[in-house]
Every structure is written in structure tokens, then in C-alpha cells.
Amino acid sequence: MSGTRELRSSSSELDLDRPNIEDYLPSGSIPEPRGKLRLRDILDISPTLTEVAGAIVDDSFTRCFKSNSPEPWNWNVYLFPLWCFGVVVRYLILFPARVIVLTMGWIIFLSLYIPIHTLLKGHDKLRNKLERSLVELICSFFVASWTGVIKYHGPRPSMRPHQVFVANHTSMIDFIILEQMTAFAVIMQKHPGWVGLLQSTILESLGCIWFNRTESKDREIVARKLREHVHGTDNNPLLIFPEGTCVNNHYSVMFKKGAFELGCTVCPVAIKYNKIFVDAFWNSRKQSFTMHLLQLMTSWAVVCDVWYLEPQNLKPGETPIEFAERVRDMISARAGLKKVPWDGYLKYSRPSPKLTESKQQSFADSILRRLEEK
């Protein structure tokens, strides 16, 4: 609870991860030899160098996307044999059993989904209802293949128009965990491989919306589809991950405002993973989703809590950005996440040439001013 109090009581959370470089410089009371170049003198030359030094001291952006290395506990003559026994159990007993469970799930799912999808084309309402149930079923098989221990808190989501669900994002399994409870339509990045095949076939029947980050025109198309879906009466509940990228479940990056300017009720969902057995964070830059699933299937279990929080509406005089921050406060406080003032899309972008040139010009000007002073 102390972590929650800190999140709520801090009035300057946006500065929590901005280090004060002065704290790391030598104290003025410490005598230094004359003529010796000091770190403080170097940093005084340019604000650019000060920013760089501050980033080196505390890079809060990169920390949002780092996996947590497990603490070693088995390098002990007594515990190492126990760890070896656990490896044998996980890889030679649990993993094959989980593969069998997941394979059986796909056989059952496809044997029912294909006839329903092809034979009930004239009965859309019945077909959609059965397909929703089958998607929930296959997601339950996925969760079972990790020995998922999932606790859901709060009322189960219902199909109502003019509402959207938003959640913090740690991995693509967030969608699977939420989907086994309720068949959501989700907004998701287009993926290659077998995930992309599922997106274009099975998940398409749920009304999911796909986009490509690199295509700027996709934003307008997605915004239009969002409004159409939210105002539909028979559509599946819409799920959005407003962070726009996977974060390591310790931090919460800025929410995109698109989900908060639709003029509808926003239902926050907080997801918190217990890393006692495995870190559920998916670092898509270092690991494919297939390897991520194998990592989960060879662990002891995936332990997770999901909270369906109180629905929120835009207050009079409140902007969509302020609304997004208020909902982010709720999710961060409930899941024990630390808020940071970063846009998650920076993970996929490089500094623009204009920004680089402006920093270079600023550095050159500061050097010239210092030379003129001499």
C-alpha cells in the first residue's frame, strides 16, 4: 500500500525520473587542485552536455522496456540439485503436457469454428455469438498451457454501446488473458507470421481493428473505425491499449488520447503480473512472440491479477489529454505502476535531423560564448 500512497501523493510525478545532475557532482567544500579540469566545468560549457550526463545517470525511458533478470538463488551446493530437478520437471514433463493441451484445444476449436464460419453465413447474429464463445475457449486453452493463475476482480464486462475498455500493456498475452473472460474487439499492430494469419482470419470475425505504425494514413482510418465500432449496438466490447507498446509492468508510459476523445464511457482495466515464476514482459525487439510463448510454457506458472475498475466519463471542462492522465492515474495506482512522462512510440523512432541539428547548433553556440569569455 505504501507504493500506492506514493503514486497518489506525489504532485510532481513527471519529475520523478528526471535526475538532478547537481546531486552527482563533487561538493564545493571538497578542495581540488588548481588548473585541474573538473566535471562541473565541462558541464557548464553546454546545457546539451548536462542533459547527456543526466540521461547517463538515470535513463528512465530505457528502464521501461527492460526485462527484469531473476535473482540467482540456485548457486548453492544444496539448492543446485533442486534447481536441476525443477528444470527436468518443467521441460520434460510440464512442457510436453502443455503442448498436448494446446494442440487438443486447437483441434477442438478448428473442428467447430470452420463449420460455423462457413455454414452459418446467413445467420450473422448466431454465428457471431458462437464465434465469440469459441475464441474465449481457445484463449482459455492458451492460458492453461502456461498454467495460468489469473484472478479477476470486479464485474465482468458486458456488451453495451458507447463504451471502451483501456488497459496497461505488458505483452500480447494481455489480450489472451482478457479475451478468455470476454470476447473483446481489439486495436492491434499488424504482425507477420502465424499471428498475422490469426489476425486476418479468426480475430477478424470479432471486429478487431489493425494498423501499421509506419503508415500515417492508418491513423485516420483507425479513428473512423473506432467511432463506428463504439456506436454500434451489436459490436463486441472494444479493448484499447493506449500506451501503444509493451512496457515491463513496473512503469506506465503516456496514454494516447484517441480512446478518450470518442465521447463515450471509458472502463479502465489494470493488469499486474507476479514475477515469482516468470517475467511476462514481451520485449518484441529481442524476442519473437513464438519464443515468448515457449518461455511461458516452460515456466512453472503465469500469475496475474486483473482489476475491472469503475467506469469513467469526461468531466465538464476536462480535455481528452487530462482525461487520459486521470485514467492512467487510476490504473497505475491499482497495479502499483510508476508513472513516467514518456511517449512509448519513442521506442520505435529515431531523433529527427532537425533535432540533431538544433542540439549541434546549441552546443556550438555555447562553445563560442565560452571562448569569447576567455
VENMODA-V644618 format. One record per backbone hydrogen bond with DSSP energy under -1.0 kcal/mol. CO is the residue of the C=O (numbers start at 0). NH is the residue of the N-H. If there is no record, write none. Layout:
BEGIN
CO_NH + CO_NH
END
This chain:
BEGIN
0_4 + 1_5 + 2_6 + 3_7 + 4_8 + 5_9 + 11_14 + 12_15 + 14_17 + 19_22 + 20_23 + 21_24 + 26_29 + 32_35 + 37_41 + 38_42 + 39_43 + 45_49 + 46_50 + 47_51 + 48_52 + 49_53 + 50_54 + 51_55 + 52_56 + 53_57 + 57_59 + 58_62 + 60_63 + 61_64 + 62_65 + 63_247 + 73_75 + 75_79 + 78_82 + 79_83 + 80_84 + 81_85 + 82_86 + 83_87 + 84_88 + 85_89 + 86_90 + 87_91 + 88_92 + 88_93 + 89_94 + 92_96 + 93_97 + 94_98 + 95_99 + 96_100 + 97_101 + 98_102 + 99_103 + 100_104 + 101_105 + 102_106 + 103_107 + 104_108 + 105_109 + 106_110 + 107_111 + 108_112 + 109_113 + 111_115 + 112_116 + 113_117 + 114_118 + 115_119 + 119_122 + 122_126 + 123_127 + 124_128 + 125_129 + 126_130 + 127_131 + 128_132 + 129_133 + 130_134 + 131_135 + 132_136 + 133_137 + 134_138 + 135_139 + 136_140 + 137_141 + 138_142 + 139_143 + 140_144 + 142_145 + 142_147 + 143_146 + 148_303 + 150_305 + 152_307 + 161_264 + 163_266 + 164_239 + 165_268 + 168_246 + 169_281 + 170_173 + 172_176 + 173_177 + 174_178 + 175_179 + 177_181 + 181_183 + 184_238 + 185_208 + 187_210 + 191_195 + 192_196 + 193_197 + 194_198 + 195_199 + 197_202 + 201_204 + 202_205 + 202_207 + 203_206 + 208_187 + 210_189 + 211_214 + 215_218 + 216_220 + 217_221 + 218_222 + 219_223 + 220_224 + 221_225 + 222_226 + 223_227 + 224_228 + 225_229 + 226_230 + 228_231 + 229_161 + 236_184 + 237_164 + 238_186 + 239_166 + 240_243 + 241_255 + 249_337 + 251_339 + 256_259 + 264_163 + 265_311 + 266_165 + 267_308 + 269_306 + 271_304 + 281_283 + 282_285 + 282_286 + 287_291 + 288_292 + 289_293 + 290_294 + 291_295 + 292_296 + 293_297 + 295_298 + 301_148 + 302_273 + 303_150 + 304_271 + 305_152 + 306_269 + 311_265 + 314_317 + 318_322 + 319_323 + 320_324 + 321_325 + 322_326 + 323_327 + 324_328 + 325_329 + 326_330 + 327_331 + 328_332 + 329_333 + 330_334 + 331_335 + 331_336 + 337_251 + 339_341 + 341_253 + 342_345 + 343_346 + 344_347 + 351_355 + 352_356 + 353_357 + 354_358 + 355_359 + 356_360 + 357_361 + 358_362 + 359_363 + 360_364 + 361_365 + 362_366 + 363_367 + 364_368 + 365_369 + 366_370 + 367_371 + 368_372 + 369_373
END
